Every structure is written in C-alpha cells, then in structure tokens.
C-alpha cells in the first residue's frame, strides 16, 4: 500500500505530523478522524519537504518583494479544511498561526486573529492588508459571510488561487531554459568579441594589407565594445530606467499594453491569458453570490493589461444600463469569439457562472498549449541565431587568416 504523509491537529490545537500506509487519501482522512485528529494537509511523502524548499526561496525573495502569493494559497486551503472539520474561525486561525512557516505571514495571521477576537468580521480583518489579500479576495469572503457559506466560498477561493498559481508557474517554468540559453549564448559571444578577437587584431594590424570587409567590421565592433563598454552599459541602463518610468505613467502603460496585444504571436497569448483570468475571476465571484456589477469592478482591478481593463470598464457601464454581458464583451474586440459564444450560451441557459468557469478551464488549456508550441519554436530559433553569429565570427577570422597565405613575401 502507498505511504501518505499528513499534517493534522488534535482537539487542543496541537499539530501532529506523520505518515500512514493506506490505499488512498480518503483512507488517511478516515484514519485520522478515528484518532480524533482533524486533517490539515494530506499528500505523498516528500511533499512537505518540497513545500519547505519553496518557503526558503520565498523568504529570500521576500527581501526584495513583499509577495505572499503561495502563503495565501496555503492559508486558504488549510482554513477550508479546518472550517469543514467544524472548528470556529478564531480557533482555525490560531492553529494556522502556529503552523505557518513564513515569519511575516505568521504575524499577519496573528493580527487577523486579534481583530476577530475583538469582534471584527474576517473580511474586515483581511482588508487591513490590501497588499496581501486583494480586494477580490476580501469581497469573496464578505459575500461568504453575508450568505452564511464562508467555507464554500473559501473552497472556491482555494480552487481559484491554485489554478492561477499553476498557470503562472507553468509559464515561468517554460521560460527557464530559453532564458538560460540566451544568457549563456550572450556571455559566450561577448567573451569572443572582447577577449578572443583582440588577440587576432594585433596580428592583422601588422600585415600591412587589406583584410576582408567582414573581418574589418568584426574587429571594429570588438574595439567599440572593449573601449566604450561603459557607455553601452550606461545608455542601456538609462534606456531601461526611461522605459520603466514611462511605463509607470498611465499613458505609457496603456501604450505599452496596446503594443503587447498587437504583436502577432505574443499578442494572442496575452489576450488568451487575460481571457482566462477574466472568466475565472468573474465566474468565481458570481458563483459565490457577488452581484455582476460589483464583480466586474473587481475583475477590472486584477486584469494586468490596461487596455483590456479599460474595455471591462466599458462593459461595466453597458451592463449597468441593462445590457446583457455577451453583447458588450463581443463589441470590445478584445475577447476571442469562442469565449463570447460560450458566455452567450451561459446567459441563455441561466448558468453564466458555470459557463464562465468552463471558459477559464478551456483557455487555460489553450494557453498551456500555446506556450508549449511557442517554446518549441523559440528554442531552435535561438540556437540558430547564436549559431549564425558564432559562425560569422569564425568565418570572418578564417577568411582573414587565409588571406595571410596570399600575401607576397
């Protein structure tokens, strides 16, 4: 039988970790319940160690950026498990404060617990940390509290956050090898131009004869790179800072985002990513009881592309006037036709929230396939470009060396 590791709590709030030989995860849960333990997390052995490794890298990353994305996901999933086991919110938060391994997030949970014990709603306590818990998250919790279905809403939140995290991780992981390839190839070419080529330039300068044009170009470029490297770095840094500052302005951000969705290949990818995010967020909010107008405002805030976010503002205004969702979505010219057709069907059948979640599932799969195809084309293209650059350098040097043999002595 397979071995499963678990993390659970007893009735006093003490955390217990261990492993059991049982057929499946349901068997682990049943065994733990028979021992009067409340399961928090169940998984194959080694999973806990992997999560600790991620926590370590996350702590290092927190020095540079206050991001608790994975902490929030784990917090949500664990809170669901504890609430479904019948624990009150304050007791569940007390347990989570004890098991959370990220120091900064542990203090946040403790402060939230203090607010709850002081009589605050969970949504109000979470709203004190807008950088950690988004307005989308807080409003979902508020809807769950109002409808008396907090555990169900938290469960949907956990699914939403996990899907979003999986998509982000997939895209990042897919880009690791091309980025590494570009870095190593770029360093190799710089070494050739700044250290290897100058050794030959001394020989060629003493020849007293015209060398091939390609070799002269290469030697000139190598000289510029060696002598004016500081200027090249300075101009590049200034250009980067200018673009970053320009992107920080409203007009600049809109213009850059407009270019992003107009690129032939990457533009379609951006549209599909934002479509999946739009559908997943709106569907999750509506299924949790948030009114569509309020949900659209929340969706607008989490869309990364400002051009698409602006189109959602227009959709909001038209829906506010009484139009159905599908018509302004279609007129925006941003969302794919398949997504629009699925939204229309959802409205006609009265199952818009379910159809939006299906749209999200569909386009997340499409995004994964597009990324996979894009990377499969990008990698050989990068190798080809680097091969051509290195080949040009080698051939230029060989042509100059061969020209030495043609010199009269």
RODO-2510 file (C-alpha; in nm, 4 decimals, decimal comma):
residues 409
     n   res          X          Y          Z
     1     x     0,0000     0,0000     0,0000
     2     x     0,1196     0,3552    -0,0699
     3     x     0,2587     0,5695     0,2094
     4     x     0,0923     0,9081     0,2720
     5     x     0,2255     1,1868     0,4899
     6     x    -0,0137     1,4086     0,6839
     7     x    -0,0358     1,7197     0,8984
     8     x    -0,3245     1,7320     1,1448
     9     x    -0,4361     1,8901     1,4700
    10     x    -0,5949     1,7431     1,7796
    11     x    -0,8808     1,8951     1,9787
    12     x    -0,6393     2,1039     2,1869
    13     x    -0,4848     2,2633     1,8771
    14     x    -0,1550     2,0706     1,8885
    15     x    -0,0015     1,9995     1,5451
    16     x     0,0751     1,6360     1,4616
    17     x     0,2806     1,5219     1,1623
    18     x     0,3326     1,1650     1,0445
    19     x     0,2665     0,9068     0,7750
    20     x     0,0253     0,6152     0,7218
    21     x     0,0168     0,3102     0,4928
    22     x    -0,3340     0,3290     0,3428
    23     x    -0,4842     0,2791    -0,0075
    24     x    -0,5730     0,6452    -0,0739
    25     x    -0,6074     0,9952     0,0756
    26     x    -0,9666     0,9262     0,1890
    27     x    -0,8323     0,6386     0,3942
    28     x    -0,5841     0,8733     0,5616
    29     x    -0,8641     1,1173     0,6477
    30     x    -1,0813     0,8357     0,7872
    31     x    -0,7947     0,7021     0,9997
    32     x    -0,7180     1,0487     1,1342
    33     x    -1,0850     1,1097     1,2217
    34     x    -1,0929     0,7778     1,4076
    35     x    -0,7956     0,9032     1,6122
    36     x    -0,9844     1,2294     1,6895
    37     x    -0,7449     1,4279     1,4701
    38     x    -0,8507     1,6997     1,2262
    39     x    -0,6567     1,6673     0,8966
    40     x    -0,4994     1,9863     0,7613
    41     x    -0,2894     1,8533     0,4741
    42     x    -0,2502     1,5068     0,3185
    43     x    -0,0081     1,4098     0,0429
    44     x     0,2587     1,1626    -0,0712
    45     x     0,5817     1,1558     0,1340
    46     x     0,8324     1,4212     0,0329
    47     x     0,5637     1,6776    -0,0451
    48     x     0,6202     1,8529     0,2857
    49     x     0,9903     1,8798     0,2159
    50     x     0,9255     2,0320    -0,1248
    51     x     0,6993     2,2940     0,0278
    52     x     0,9748     2,3808     0,2767
    53     x     1,2195     2,4318    -0,0075
    54     x     0,9731     2,6670    -0,1740
    55     x     0,9297     2,8510     0,1552
    56     x     1,3067     2,9014     0,1790
    57     x     1,3287     3,0542    -0,1680
    58     x     1,0170     3,2549    -0,0904
    59     x     1,1787     3,4013     0,2214
    60     x     1,4817     3,5057     0,0207
    61     x     1,2504     3,6593    -0,2413
    62     x     1,0567     3,8420     0,0293
    63     x     1,3678     4,0517     0,0957
    64     x     1,3192     4,2084    -0,2453
    65     x     0,9411     4,1895    -0,2809
    66     x     0,6585     4,1597    -0,0291
    67     x     0,4770     3,8754    -0,2009
    68     x     0,2794     3,6143    -0,0104
    69     x     0,1014     3,4537    -0,3057
    70     x     0,1820     3,0948    -0,2116
    71     x     0,1284     3,1666     0,1584
    72     x    -0,2220     3,2956     0,0828
    73     x    -0,2964     2,9828    -0,1227
    74     x    -0,1806     2,7504     0,1576
    75     x    -0,3629     2,9603     0,4187
    76     x    -0,6885     2,9408     0,2213
    77     x    -0,6678     2,5648     0,1654
    78     x    -0,5821     2,4931     0,5292
    79     x    -0,8547     2,7273     0,6576
    80     x    -1,1107     2,5420     0,4435
    81     x    -1,0020     2,2075     0,5911
    82     x    -1,0313     2,3351     0,9476
    83     x    -1,3690     2,5068     0,8975
    84     x    -1,5145     2,1991     0,7252
    85     x    -1,3987     1,9972     1,0279
    86     x    -1,6247     2,2144     1,2424
    87     x    -1,3738     2,4458     1,4064
    88     x    -1,4710     2,8115     1,4629
    89     x    -1,2810     3,0776     1,2690
    90     x    -1,0777     3,2024     1,5665
    91     x    -0,9648     2,8515     1,6621
    92     x    -0,8728     2,7746     1,2997
    93     x    -0,6709     3,0962     1,2728
    94     x    -0,4916     3,0178     1,5989
    95     x    -0,3848     2,6804     1,4589
    96     x    -0,2733     2,8317     1,1271
    97     x    -0,0667     3,0948     1,3085
    98     x     0,1190     2,8089     1,4748
    99     x     0,1899     2,6087     1,1568
   100     x     0,2741     2,8929     0,9179
   101     x     0,6481     2,8909     0,8500
   102     x     0,6888     3,2350     0,6902
   103     x     0,7560     3,4801     0,9736
   104     x     0,5958     3,7843     0,8085
   105     x     0,2783     3,5964     0,7194
   106     x     0,2636     3,4421     1,0678
   107     x     0,2462     3,7930     1,2176
   108     x    -0,0307     3,8874     0,9728
   109     x    -0,2398     3,5852     1,0782
   110     x    -0,1853     3,6702     1,4461
   111     x    -0,3063     4,0262     1,3870
   112     x    -0,6099     3,8983     1,1934
   113     x    -0,6850     3,6634     1,4842
   114     x    -0,6613     3,9552     1,7277
   115     x    -0,9101     4,1533     1,5165
   116     x    -1,1507     3,8551     1,5058
   117     x    -1,1296     3,8143     1,8830
   118     x    -1,2025     4,1877     1,9144
   119     x    -1,5333     4,1424     1,7317
   120     x    -1,4355     4,2193     1,3683
   121     x    -1,5582     4,0236     1,0676
   122     x    -1,2967     3,8133     0,8898
   123     x    -1,3357     4,0237     0,5728
   124     x    -1,2680     4,3459     0,7673
   125     x    -0,9611     4,1936     0,9315
   126     x    -0,8245     4,0788     0,5936
   127     x    -0,8939     4,4212     0,4389
   128     x    -0,6266     4,5707     0,6685
   129     x    -0,3657     4,4014     0,4449
   130     x    -0,4539     4,5024     0,0857
   131     x    -0,1065     4,4102    -0,0425
   132     x    -0,1515     4,0509     0,0790
   133     x    -0,5278     3,9983     0,0403
   134     x    -0,6647     4,1607    -0,2749
   135     x    -0,9999     4,3379    -0,2945
   136     x    -1,1193     4,0354    -0,4927
   137     x    -1,0269     3,8050    -0,2020
   138     x    -1,1824     4,0325     0,0630
   139     x    -1,5086     4,0738    -0,1298
   140     x    -1,5352     3,6987    -0,1801
   141     x    -1,5025     3,6497     0,1968
   142     x    -1,7574     3,9272     0,2565
   143     x    -2,0059     3,7544     0,0235
   144     x    -1,9485     3,4241     0,2054
   145     x    -2,0099     3,5862     0,5436
   146     x    -2,3273     3,7559     0,4208
   147     x    -2,4670     3,4319     0,2775
   148     x    -2,3518     3,2076     0,5642
   149     x    -2,1418     2,9966     0,3243
   150     x    -1,7899     3,1025     0,4235
   151     x    -1,6434     2,7517     0,3960
   152     x    -1,7880     2,7081     0,0430
   153     x    -1,6539     3,0464    -0,0667
   154     x    -1,3108     2,9697     0,0785
   155     x    -1,3143     2,6390    -0,1079
   156     x    -1,3833     2,8225    -0,4359
   157     x    -1,1123     3,0735    -0,3497
   158     x    -0,8661     2,7898    -0,2961
   159     x    -0,9507     2,6406    -0,6362
   160     x    -0,9220     2,9832    -0,7995
   161     x    -0,5845     3,0640    -0,6405
   162     x    -0,4469     2,7179    -0,7175
   163     x    -0,5481     2,7415    -1,0854
   164     x    -0,3949     3,0888    -1,1164
   165     x    -0,0741     2,9769    -0,9441
   166     x    -0,0430     2,6663    -1,1612
   167     x    -0,0761     2,8766    -1,4769
   168     x     0,1864     3,1274    -1,3568
   169     x     0,4258     2,8501    -1,2528
   170     x     0,3810     2,6706    -1,5861
   171     x     0,4657     2,9830    -1,7874
   172     x     0,7660     3,0664    -1,5659
   173     x     0,8987     2,7094    -1,5813
   174     x     0,8614     2,7038    -1,9602
   175     x     1,0727     3,0194    -1,9924
   176     x     1,3618     2,8973    -1,7735
   177     x     1,5503     2,7076    -2,0455
   178     x     1,5204     2,9776    -2,3182
   179     x     1,6349     3,2409    -2,0670
   180     x     1,9317     3,0247    -1,9646
   181     x     2,0153     2,9597    -2,3292
   182     x     2,0067     3,3319    -2,4119
   183     x     2,2242     3,4152    -2,1094
   184     x     2,4917     3,1540    -2,1834
   185     x     2,4920     3,2333    -2,5565
   186     x     2,5186     3,6069    -2,4928
   187     x     2,8074     3,5627    -2,2477
   188     x     2,9892     3,3349    -2,4950
   189     x     2,9590     3,5907    -2,7767
   190     x     3,0757     3,8756    -2,5506
   191     x     3,3814     3,6714    -2,4458
   192     x     3,4655     3,6043    -2,8113
   193     x     3,4338     3,9714    -2,9026
   194     x     3,6185     4,1167    -2,6030
   195     x     3,8934     3,8606    -2,5338
   196     x     3,9457     3,6317    -2,8339
   197     x     3,9084     3,8682    -3,1319
   198     x     4,1511     4,1347    -2,9935
   199     x     4,4310     3,8722    -2,9947
   200     x     4,3904     3,8421    -3,3714
   201     x     4,3656     4,2185    -3,4261
   202     x     4,7342     4,2580    -3,3302
   203     x     4,8345     4,0053    -3,5979
   204     x     4,6151     4,1625    -3,8652
   205     x     4,7347     4,5174    -3,7905
   206     x     5,0933     4,4116    -3,8664
   207     x     5,0001     4,2570    -4,2005
   208     x     5,0034     4,5848    -4,3896
   209     x     4,7425     4,4515    -4,6294
   210     x     4,3705     4,4975    -4,6636
   211     x     4,1744     4,2273    -4,4812
   212     x     3,8223     4,1126    -4,5761
   213     x     3,5326     4,3515    -4,5109
   214     x     3,3577     4,1168    -4,2664
   215     x     3,6773     4,0888    -4,0617
   216     x     3,7218     4,4678    -4,0543
   217     x     3,3627     4,5067    -3,9358
   218     x     3,4125     4,2439    -3,6654
   219     x     3,7379     4,4000    -3,5446
   220     x     3,5771     4,7450    -3,5369
   221     x     3,2782     4,6201    -3,3422
   222     x     3,5085     4,4392    -3,0990
   223     x     3,7084     4,7590    -3,0469
   224     x     3,3947     4,9644    -2,9769
   225     x     3,2749     4,7006    -2,7295
   226     x     3,6083     4,6960    -2,5439
   227     x     3,6699     5,0734    -2,5356
   228     x     3,3168     5,2054    -2,4886
   229     x     3,1675     4,9256    -2,2770
   230     x     3,0902     5,1763    -2,0006
   231     x     2,8943     5,3963    -2,2433
   232     x     2,6987     5,0962    -2,3768
   233     x     2,6054     4,9901    -2,0230
   234     x     2,5174     5,3491    -1,9295
   235     x     2,2931     5,4021    -2,2326
   236     x     2,1254     5,0640    -2,1785
   237     x     2,0610     5,1418    -1,8108
   238     x     1,9285     5,4893    -1,8961
   239     x     1,7009     5,3425    -2,1627
   240     x     1,5720     5,0806    -1,9188
   241     x     1,5032     5,3414    -1,6496
   242     x     1,3292     5,5670    -1,9017
   243     x     1,1054     5,2846    -2,0247
   244     x     1,0293     5,1805    -1,6691
   245     x     0,9375     5,5346    -1,5708
   246     x     0,7331     5,5786    -1,8880
   247     x     0,5531     5,2505    -1,8195
   248     x     0,4697     5,3860    -1,4740
   249     x     0,2602     5,6648    -1,6234
   250     x    -0,0998     5,5995    -1,7251
   251     x    -0,0464     5,6987    -2,0893
   252     x     0,2768     5,4989    -2,1134
   253     x     0,1267     5,1872    -1,9570
   254     x    -0,1713     5,1979    -2,1928
   255     x     0,0530     5,2438    -2,4979
   256     x     0,2862     4,9593    -2,3989
   257     x    -0,0070     4,7292    -2,3181
   258     x    -0,1600     4,8166    -2,6556
   259     x     0,1611     4,7076    -2,8297
   260     x     0,1604     4,3857    -2,6255
   261     x    -0,1766     4,2720    -2,7594
   262     x    -0,0913     4,3773    -3,1166
   263     x     0,2179     4,1562    -3,1562
   264     x     0,1475     3,8677    -3,3992
   265     x     0,2113     3,5706    -3,1663
   266     x     0,2608     3,7033    -2,8136
   267     x    -0,0394     3,9352    -2,8545
   268     x    -0,2763     3,6404    -2,8974
   269     x    -0,1153     3,4725    -2,5983
   270     x    -0,1688     3,7820    -2,3813
   271     x    -0,5346     3,8014    -2,4886
   272     x    -0,5957     3,4381    -2,4018
   273     x    -0,4222     3,4698    -2,0639
   274     x    -0,6351     3,7721    -1,9760
   275     x    -0,9491     3,5977    -2,1066
   276     x    -0,8834     3,3031    -1,8750
   277     x    -0,8215     3,5401    -1,5834
   278     x    -1,1369     3,7420    -1,6635
   279     x    -1,3582     3,4333    -1,6896
   280     x    -1,2110     3,2576    -1,3847
   281     x    -1,2459     3,5654    -1,1619
   282     x    -1,5920     3,6705    -1,2791
   283     x    -1,7261     3,3152    -1,2654
   284     x    -1,5871     3,2557    -0,9154
   285     x    -1,7307     3,5840    -0,7858
   286     x    -2,0764     3,5252    -0,9354
   287     x    -2,0878     3,1665    -0,8106
   288     x    -2,0106     3,2997    -0,4619
   289     x    -2,3046     3,5387    -0,4723
   290     x    -2,1311     3,8644    -0,5653
   291     x    -2,3555     4,0789    -0,7939
   292     x    -2,2321     4,1030    -1,1523
   293     x    -2,1735     4,4812    -1,1438
   294     x    -1,9597     4,4602    -0,8321
   295     x    -1,7841     4,1534    -0,9753
   296     x    -1,6946     4,3405    -1,2968
   297     x    -1,5351     4,6220    -1,0948
   298     x    -1,3256     4,3689    -0,9043
   299     x    -1,2255     4,1917    -1,2258
   300     x    -1,1093     4,5214    -1,3751
   301     x    -0,8679     4,5709    -1,0851
   302     x    -0,6908     4,2367    -1,1268
   303     x    -0,6514     4,2438    -1,5082
   304     x    -0,2866     4,3145    -1,5850
   305     x    -0,3296     4,4686    -1,9311
   306     x    -0,4666     4,8253    -1,9006
   307     x    -0,6211     4,8212    -2,2500
   308     x    -0,8267     4,5145    -2,1609
   309     x    -0,9059     4,6637    -1,8180
   310     x    -1,0375     4,9763    -1,9953
   311     x    -1,2618     4,7583    -2,2130
   312     x    -1,4027     4,5986    -1,8944
   313     x    -1,4889     4,9493    -1,7695
   314     x    -1,6941     4,9974    -2,0855
   315     x    -1,8562     4,6557    -2,0374
   316     x    -1,9463     4,7556    -1,6800
   317     x    -2,1132     5,0777    -1,7938
   318     x    -2,3214     4,8996    -2,0566
   319     x    -2,4258     4,6171    -1,8220
   320     x    -2,5174     4,8829    -1,5657
   321     x    -2,7586     5,0301    -1,8243
   322     x    -2,9311     4,6946    -1,8617
   323     x    -2,7483     4,5190    -2,1475
   324     x    -2,6585     4,1525    -2,1295
   325     x    -2,2905     4,0671    -2,0705
   326     x    -2,2235     3,8963    -2,4041
   327     x    -2,3029     4,1976    -2,6277
   328     x    -2,0533     4,4483    -2,4785
   329     x    -1,7946     4,1690    -2,4415
   330     x    -1,8313     4,0998    -2,8141
   331     x    -1,8168     4,4694    -2,9074
   332     x    -1,4952     4,5225    -2,7073
   333     x    -1,2976     4,3421    -2,9794
   334     x    -1,0607     4,2014    -2,7179
   335     x    -1,2027     3,8627    -2,6232
   336     x    -1,1896     3,5570    -2,8553
   337     x    -1,5046     3,4591    -3,0407
   338     x    -1,5257     3,1151    -2,8758
   339     x    -1,5320     3,2755    -2,5299
   340     x    -1,8078     3,5131    -2,6431
   341     x    -2,0182     3,2237    -2,7778
   342     x    -1,9787     3,0316    -2,4528
   343     x    -2,0801     3,3382    -2,2480
   344     x    -2,3870     3,3830    -2,4708
   345     x    -2,4870     3,0193    -2,4131
   346     x    -2,4378     3,0676    -2,0389
   347     x    -2,6737     3,3653    -2,0375
   348     x    -2,9374     3,1845    -2,2427
   349     x    -2,9324     2,8802    -2,0149
   350     x    -2,9149     3,0808    -1,6915
   351     x    -2,5819     2,9226    -1,5983
   352     x    -2,3463     3,2113    -1,6705
   353     x    -2,1240     3,1477    -1,3672
   354     x    -2,0688     2,7819    -1,4606
   355     x    -2,0048     2,8684    -1,8254
   356     x    -1,7502     3,1351    -1,7280
   357     x    -1,5576     2,8758    -1,5283
   358     x    -1,5667     2,6437    -1,8307
   359     x    -1,4325     2,9295    -2,0445
   360     x    -1,1489     2,9696    -1,7938
   361     x    -1,0675     2,5955    -1,7975
   362     x    -1,0715     2,5950    -2,1768
   363     x    -0,8452     2,8966    -2,2210
   364     x    -0,6014     2,7885    -1,9523
   365     x    -0,5509     2,4689    -2,1533
   366     x    -0,5154     2,6749    -2,4722
   367     x    -0,2545     2,8976    -2,3025
   368     x    -0,0521     2,5947    -2,1916
   369     x    -0,0572     2,4532    -2,5454
   370     x     0,0382     2,7914    -2,6953
   371     x     0,3275     2,8333    -2,4518
   372     x     0,4451     2,4795    -2,5280
   373     x     0,4375     2,5438    -2,9045
   374     x     0,5973     2,8874    -2,8653
   375     x     0,8856     2,7445    -2,6611
   376     x     0,9310     2,4556    -2,9047
   377     x     0,9821     2,7146    -3,1821
   378     x     1,1768     2,9640    -2,9711
   379     x     1,4491     2,7243    -2,8587
   380     x     1,5686     2,6157    -3,2088
   381     x     1,5327     2,9758    -3,3316
   382     x     1,7633     3,0989    -3,0541
   383     x     2,0128     2,8211    -3,1240
   384     x     2,0037     2,9081    -3,4956
   385     x     2,0632     3,2804    -3,4313
   386     x     2,3515     3,2123    -3,1939
   387     x     2,4960     2,9621    -3,4389
   388     x     2,4818     3,2213    -3,7176
   389     x     2,6532     3,4844    -3,5007
   390     x     2,9289     3,2465    -3,3896
   391     x     2,9609     3,1159    -3,7461
   392     x     3,0007     3,4720    -3,8794
   393     x     3,2760     3,5368    -3,6249
   394     x     3,4613     3,2136    -3,7073
   395     x     3,4300     3,2543    -4,0854
   396     x     3,5448     3,6186    -4,0682
   397     x     3,8545     3,5157    -3,8746
   398     x     3,9282     3,2252    -4,1076
   399     x     3,8952     3,4463    -4,4150
   400     x     4,1491     3,6871    -4,2673
   401     x     4,3852     3,4039    -4,1765
   402     x     4,3584     3,2557    -4,5254
   403     x     4,4352     3,5969    -4,6727
   404     x     4,7719     3,5880    -4,4955
   405     x     4,8757     3,2963    -4,7177
   406     x     4,8032     3,5085    -5,0241
   407     x     5,0436     3,7817    -4,9148
   408     x     5,3658     3,8062    -5,1166
   409     x     5,6792     3,7565    -4,9063
***
